[in-house]
Amino acid sequence: MKKNLYCLSCDEIRECNLKENKITKTIDGITITYLEKKYICSVCGEVVYDAETFDYNIHTANDELRKHTGLIRTSEIQEIIDKYSISQKNLSKVLGFGEIQISRYLKSGNPSRAHSDILKSIKDNPFVFEGYLLNAKDILDEKTFRKQLGKVRQLELLSNHSKIYDISVYLMEHNPDTTNMSLQKILYFLNGFSKKFLKYNLFNDLAQAWIYGPVYPEIYDALSYYFYNKIDVDEILKDKEIDLSEEEINYINNVSKFFSCYSGKKLRDMSHLTDPWLNARKGLSEKEPSNRIIDNKDMDNYFSKVIKDYNIETVDDVNKYAQDLFNKVLDN
Ligand SMILES: [Zn+2]
């Protein structure tokens, strides 16, 4: 690498060559070793000042030092910013630091132990970051808050912490027409019939009784990142391992097809005919927003009754129920 730089000893602009040297330094009693970069004047052989390599050397030394002190490193802070697609200023706000704190840490200032610990706690765990974000809801403007929450939910979707995410990802992967609306309803019906065919609830998350039918808010939020764009299934699936048993996959395949053949709007209307959603919305007008939880007992009672009324014995029998709901929606 060559660069034309001002050489102080020649008092001229000179062509300079980049040299890398292994450096060992002791700072605050800690000895570090790193590669230092400098430009050497090709005429007089003196070291020439260059802002870029000067910054690089400070960063590298700091990063090395932090490896030893256990404080978060500049490169790790940058990783957080990239991963959560958040500005330095907003990250400072969300974590409750002073507004310019993150950019100071990035420039070279060593973080305090407390700030370092907070940054480390969110680095690989979107669920922890979500806690900070929800607390900062009133500090951020609405649009920024929604965007950041969507990004966090998307990262959660990529992590392996929750079964409902695995099921959602599986459903989207196997049905490219899935939308945020249709997915919510398919999850609802899948969980409803799972007690009968799997002997347990497929997942433990509870739906809320929104205007548009039952909704699992964490899944809704995760996909809302794609609200204005098509759901990028490839991006969601990247690095995602789906942890479902063969029995569960068979159940999902065999039952979801009876619902995924309908549009999101039809499924919404079909879900409007089900007791658990209706019960949760008792006393609310048609257009009244609500976060009311759909009761698990209501789910059990209703789907037990459906299984009896429609004489459902095999997974194929579920189609009798699905078709009947669909016909009722057409009649309405
Ligand atoms: Zn020179």
Residues whose N, C-alpha, C, O or C-beta is under 5 A from the ligand:
A	BS01	ZN	C7 S9 C10 C41 V43 C44 G45
